[in-house]
Amino acid sequence: MIRVVLPFHLRNLARVEGEVQLEVPAPVTVAALLDTLEARFPVLRGTIRDHGTLKRRPFIRFFACKEDLSLDPADTPLPEAVVKGTEPFLVVGAMAGG
């Protein structure tokens, strides 16, 4: 089971509390995880990735094992610790400004 931590506003939208646990088919990539997340919670479609291009939306970041995966290709395999469920995959709402 892969553990996914969503930001507060997306947890509210999906009506979940705490971490989301997903069974993601191999190969476990960022794209596969997001496909599974959106299939389980259709209300999240378009909030994390653009509807048409499936590219990450601005001000959304992905982290795993203290590494920023936001700019990595979507077909990049997730770290083994995330696949095994010992570390969570984090979806973070970024902030800008000064």
C-alpha positions as CSV (number, residue, x, y, z in Angstrom):
1,M,0.0,0.0,0.0
2,I,1.3,3.4,-0.9
3,R,0.6,6.2,1.5
4,V,-0.3,9.6,0.1
5,V,-0.5,12.8,2.1
6,L,-2.7,15.4,0.5
7,P,-2.9,19.1,1.4
8,F,-5.8,20.2,3.6
9,H,-7.9,21.6,0.9
10,L,-7.6,18.5,-1.3
11,R,-8.4,16.2,1.7
12,N,-11.6,18.3,2.2
13,L,-12.5,18.1,-1.4
14,A,-12.0,14.3,-1.4
15,R,-13.7,14.0,2.0
16,V,-10.8,12.1,3.6
17,E,-9.0,12.4,6.8
18,G,-5.3,11.8,7.2
19,E,-3.3,9.7,4.7
20,V,-4.8,8.0,1.7
21,Q,-3.7,4.5,1.1
22,L,-3.6,3.2,-2.5
23,E,-2.8,0.0,-4.3
24,V,-0.9,1.1,-7.4
25,P,-0.2,-1.3,-10.2
26,A,3.4,-1.8,-11.3
27,P,5.4,-0.1,-12.5
28,V,4.8,2.4,-9.7
29,T,5.5,5.9,-11.1
30,V,4.2,9.3,-10.3
31,A,1.8,9.1,-13.2
32,A,0.5,5.7,-12.1
33,L,0.0,6.9,-8.6
34,L,-1.9,10.0,-9.7
35,D,-4.0,7.9,-12.1
36,T,-5.0,5.6,-9.3
37,L,-5.6,8.6,-6.9
38,E,-7.9,10.3,-9.5
39,A,-9.7,7.0,-10.3
40,R,-10.5,6.5,-6.6
41,F,-11.3,10.2,-6.0
42,P,-12.7,11.6,-9.3
43,V,-13.4,14.9,-7.6
44,L,-9.6,15.4,-7.6
45,R,-9.3,15.3,-11.4
46,G,-8.0,18.6,-12.6
47,T,-6.8,19.8,-9.2
48,I,-3.4,18.2,-9.2
49,R,-2.9,17.8,-13.0
50,D,-4.3,19.6,-15.9
51,H,-7.3,17.8,-17.5
52,G,-6.0,17.7,-21.0
53,T,-2.2,17.5,-20.7
54,L,-2.0,15.7,-17.4
55,K,0.9,18.0,-16.5
56,R,1.4,19.0,-12.9
57,R,-0.5,22.2,-12.0
58,P,1.5,25.3,-11.0
59,F,2.0,25.6,-7.3
60,I,1.6,21.8,-6.7
61,R,4.8,19.9,-5.7
62,F,5.5,16.2,-5.2
63,F,7.9,15.0,-2.5
64,A,9.1,11.5,-1.5
65,C,11.9,10.5,0.8
66,K,12.9,14.1,1.3
67,E,13.3,14.6,-2.4
68,D,11.4,17.0,-4.7
69,L,10.0,14.9,-7.6
70,S,8.0,17.8,-9.0
71,L,10.2,18.3,-12.1
72,D,11.0,14.7,-12.7
73,P,9.3,13.0,-15.7
74,A,5.9,11.5,-14.8
75,D,7.2,8.0,-15.7
76,T,10.0,8.1,-13.1
77,P,9.7,5.2,-10.7
78,L,8.9,6.1,-7.1
79,P,11.5,5.3,-4.4
80,E,11.3,1.8,-3.0
81,A,10.5,3.2,0.5
82,V,7.3,4.8,-1.0
83,V,6.4,1.6,-2.9
84,K,6.8,-0.5,0.3
85,G,4.7,2.1,2.3
86,T,7.4,3.0,4.8
87,E,7.6,6.6,3.5
88,P,4.6,8.6,2.2
89,F,4.2,10.4,-1.1
90,L,3.5,14.0,-0.4
91,V,1.4,16.3,-2.5
92,V,2.1,19.8,-1.4
93,G,0.5,23.1,-2.3
94,A,3.4,25.5,-2.9
95,M,3.3,29.2,-2.1
96,A,4.7,32.2,-4.0
97,G,5.2,35.8,-3.2
98,G,7.4,37.8,-1.0
